[in-house]
Amino acid sequence: MSIAGGIENAISNALKIGCETFQIFTKNQNQWREKKFTVEEINRFKDSIDVSPFSTSQLAVHNSYLINLCATDIEILKKSRDAFVTEIQRCHDLNIPHLVLHPGSHTGRGEKWGIEKIAESIYWSLSQSPTAKVRVLLETTAGQGTNLGYRIEHLSQLIRMINRPERTGVCVDTCHIFAAGYDLSTGTSYHQTMEEFQKIIGLENVYLFHLNDSKKDLGSRIDRHETIGEGKIGIHAFRLLINDERFKNIPAILEVPGGEKAFKQNIEQLKSFRNPING
């Protein structure tokens, strides 16, 4: 949801299209600079949430796309770490408990090096915000370029190395995992993928979903979102996920193309899936 004109506008924008939860950027995601929230802005947001049907426990912030916690350039790494600490603090100020992070891109230094550097960066960032009630959610990625997080094992290693289970978790993006090679398109493959997640990382560590179909094929490693049911994943996977009892209390965010009209249509469609089915 857009925060244009005031961060509290995200709430009315979300209500207008039938959301039960929403995700925001707290700043321009393609700039390092951010405008500090005033006390009045923070209070307006909190007051608006209090009189809305939304629960703060279900809300999420996505961090800036510029942040790379395993940047090879020292200055970019410092900027990324400082910006990430600021993102954590902004979430805390707004009482939003989930901060979604793309783990990082090793830009040629190798996956082992990248994972170690990301873990080091997140551990440092959390230590700079010891009182913040914010959980960092490592998002699954498609694995495009040198992006890390396209294997469940990457996220499992990071959580283990950071060793702050009360401050970390996972955000599963359906488009990303499909593009990374985890099939969801049939009942059998959906259950196999979820069993693999359970075995390697534990489904109890999943705190958020991004629900997106995929324009590209299974295992393509290309991140291109598509409207629900119109991509390569297909409608059945989303019916299964919406009715999966393990996830009934986990918030889910749409990141599909098409703007507000497409969001509204996709929300209505996903809500219509709420009935028991055989998978």
C-alpha positions in Angstrom: 0.0 0.0 0.0 1.1 3.5 -0.8 1.9 5.9 2.0 1.7 9.0 -0.3 0.2 12.0 1.5 0.8 10.5 4.9 1.6 7.1 6.3 -1.9 6.7 7.8 -3.3 6.8 4.2 -2.1 3.2 3.7 -4.9 2.2 6.1 -7.7 3.8 4.2 -6.2 2.6 0.9 -6.1 -0.9 2.2 -9.7 -0.8 3.5 -10.9 0.5 0.1 -9.9 -2.6 -1.7 -10.9 -5.2 0.9 -7.5 -6.0 2.6 -7.4 -7.8 5.8 -3.7 -6.9 6.2 -1.2 -4.9 4.3 2.5 -4.2 3.7 4.2 -0.8 3.2 7.5 0.8 2.5 8.2 3.4 5.1 10.3 5.4 2.6 11.2 5.6 -1.0 12.6 2.1 -1.6 15.0 3.3 -4.2 16.7 6.1 -2.2 19.1 6.0 0.7 17.7 9.1 2.3 14.5 9.0 4.4 12.3 11.6 5.9 12.0 11.1 9.6 8.6 10.6 11.0 7.3 13.2 13.4 5.7 12.2 16.6 2.4 13.5 15.2 2.7 11.3 12.1 3.5 8.2 14.2 0.5 8.9 16.5 -1.9 9.5 13.5 -0.9 6.1 12.1 -1.3 4.3 15.5 -4.6 6.0 16.2 -5.9 5.1 12.7 -4.9 1.5 13.2 -6.6 1.4 16.6 -10.0 2.3 15.1 -9.5 0.1 12.0 -10.2 -3.7 11.7 -6.5 -4.3 11.2 -4.3 -6.0 13.8 -0.8 -4.5 14.1 0.4 -8.1 14.7 -0.5 -8.9 11.0 1.2 -5.9 9.4 4.6 -5.8 7.6 7.2 -3.4 6.2 9.4 -4.2 3.3 12.9 -2.8 3.5 14.6 -0.7 0.9 15.7 -2.4 -2.3 19.1 -0.7 -2.1 20.1 -2.5 1.1 22.6 -5.3 0.4 23.9 -6.8 3.7 26.7 -8.7 1.9 27.9 -5.9 -0.3 31.5 -6.2 -1.4 31.9 -2.4 -1.5 32.7 -1.3 2.1 30.9 2.0 1.8 27.7 0.3 0.4 27.9 -2.3 3.2 28.1 0.4 5.8 25.2 2.3 4.2 23.2 -0.9 4.0 23.8 -1.8 7.7 23.0 1.8 8.9 19.9 1.9 6.7 18.7 -1.5 7.9 19.0 -0.3 11.6 16.9 2.7 10.7 14.3 0.4 9.0 14.1 -1.6 12.2 13.7 1.5 14.3 10.9 2.9 12.0 9.0 -0.4 12.3 9.4 -0.2 16.1 8.1 3.4 16.2 5.0 2.4 14.1 4.5 -0.8 16.2 4.8 -3.0 13.0 6.3 -6.3 14.0 7.5 -7.7 10.7 10.4 -6.3 8.5 10.9 -8.2 5.3 14.4 -8.4 3.9 15.9 -9.8 0.7 19.0 -11.5 2.2 21.5 -10.0 -0.2 23.6 -10.4 -3.4 27.2 -11.7 -3.1 28.1 -10.1 -6.5 30.7 -12.8 -7.3 32.3 -13.4 -3.9 30.5 -16.7 -3.5 27.5 -18.1 -1.6 29.5 -19.1 1.5 31.1 -15.7 1.9 27.7 -14.0 1.2 25.8 -16.0 3.8 28.4 -15.4 6.5 28.4 -11.6 5.7 24.6 -11.4 5.8 24.5 -13.2 9.1 27.2 -10.9 10.5 25.3 -7.8 9.3 21.9 -8.9 10.7 23.4 -9.9 14.0 25.1 -6.5 14.2 21.9 -4.7 13.2 19.9 -6.5 15.8 22.5 -5.6 18.5 22.0 -1.9 17.6 18.3 -2.2 18.3 18.1 -4.4 21.4 14.7 -3.1 22.6 13.0 -3.0 19.2 10.0 -5.5 19.0 10.6 -6.2 15.4 11.2 -9.6 13.7 13.4 -9.6 10.6 11.8 -11.9 8.0 14.3 -13.3 5.4 12.4 -13.5 2.1 12.8 -16.5 -0.2 14.2 -15.3 -3.5 14.2 -16.5 -7.1 18.0 -16.6 -7.2 18.3 -14.2 -10.1 21.9 -13.0 -10.6 23.9 -13.6 -7.4 21.0 -13.2 -5.0 21.0 -15.5 -2.0 18.0 -17.0 -0.4 16.8 -19.1 -3.3 17.5 -22.3 -1.4 15.7 -23.1 1.9 19.1 -24.2 3.2 20.4 -20.6 2.8 17.7 -19.3 5.1 18.2 -22.1 7.6 21.9 -21.4 7.8 21.3 -17.7 8.3 18.8 -18.2 11.1 21.2 -20.6 12.8 24.2 -18.3 12.4 22.4 -15.2 13.6 21.2 -17.2 16.6 18.5 -14.8 17.5 15.4 -16.9 17.0 13.1 -14.5 18.8 14.1 -11.8 16.2 14.2 -13.7 13.0 11.8 -15.7 10.7 11.0 -16.3 7.1 8.7 -14.7 4.5 7.8 -17.2 1.7 7.2 -15.7 -1.7 5.3 -18.2 -3.9 6.6 -16.7 -7.2 10.2 -16.8 -5.9 10.2 -20.3 -4.6 8.6 -21.6 -7.8 11.2 -19.8 -10.0 13.9 -21.2 -7.7 12.7 -24.7 -8.4 10.2 -25.6 -5.7 7.0 -26.7 -7.4 3.6 -25.8 -6.1 1.4 -26.4 -9.1 -0.1 -29.8 -8.2 -1.4 -31.2 -4.9 1.5 -33.7 -4.8 4.2 -31.1 -5.5 2.7 -28.6 -3.1 2.8 -31.0 -0.2 6.3 -32.2 -1.2 7.5 -28.6 -1.1 5.9 -27.9 2.2 7.4 -31.1 3.6 10.8 -29.9 2.5 10.3 -26.5 4.2 9.3 -28.3 7.3 12.3 -30.6 7.3 14.9 -28.0 6.6 13.7 -24.8 8.3 10.4 -25.7 10.1 7.1 -24.2 9.1 6.8 -22.6 12.5 9.5 -20.1 11.3 7.2 -18.8 8.5 5.6 -15.6 9.6 4.5 -14.1 6.3 3.6 -15.1 2.7 3.9 -13.1 -0.5 1.2 -14.6 -2.8 2.2 -14.1 -6.4 1.9 -16.3 -9.5 4.9 -16.5 -11.8 5.3 -15.4 -15.4 8.4 -17.6 -15.8 8.8 -21.4 -15.6 9.6 -23.6 -12.7 13.4 -23.4 -11.9 13.9 -20.4 -14.3 15.6 -18.3 -11.5 13.8 -15.3 -13.0 11.7 -13.1 -10.7 8.6 -12.0 -12.6 5.3 -11.8 -10.7 1.9 -12.6 -12.3 -1.7 -12.3 -11.4 -3.0 -15.2 -9.3 -4.1 -18.0 -11.5 -2.7 -16.5 -14.7 0.9 -17.7 -14.4 2.9 -20.9 -14.4 2.0 -21.8 -10.9 -1.7 -21.9 -11.5 -4.8 -21.5 -9.3 -4.7 -24.9 -7.5 -1.6 -24.0 -5.4 -3.3 -20.9 -4.0 -6.5 -22.9 -3.1 -4.3 -25.3 -1.2 -2.4 -22.6 0.6 -5.4 -20.6 1.6 -7.0 -23.7 3.1 -3.8 -25.1 4.7 -4.6 -25.2 8.4 -0.9 -24.7 9.3 -1.1 -21.2 7.8 -4.5 -20.0 8.8 -3.2 -17.3 11.1 -0.3 -16.2 8.9 -0.8 -12.9 7.0 -0.3 -13.0 3.2 0.5 -10.1 0.9 -0.1 -9.6 -2.8 2.6 -8.2 -5.0 0.9 -8.7 -8.4 1.1 -6.4 -11.4 -1.9 -4.2 -12.4 -2.3 -1.8 -9.6 -5.2 -1.2 -7.3 -7.8 -2.8 -9.6 -5.8 -6.0 -9.9 -5.2 -6.1 -6.1 -8.9 -5.8 -5.4 -9.8 -8.6 -7.9 -7.0 -10.9 -6.5 -8.1 -10.3 -2.9 -11.7 -11.2 -3.8 -10.5 -14.3 -5.6 -8.3 -15.5 -2.7 -11.1 -14.9 -0.2 -13.5 -17.0 -2.4 -11.1 -20.0 -1.9 -11.9 -20.3 1.8 -13.5 -23.7 1.8 -12.2 -27.2 2.4 -10.9 -29.0 -0.6 -9.0 -32.2 -1.3 -5.4 -31.7 -2.3 
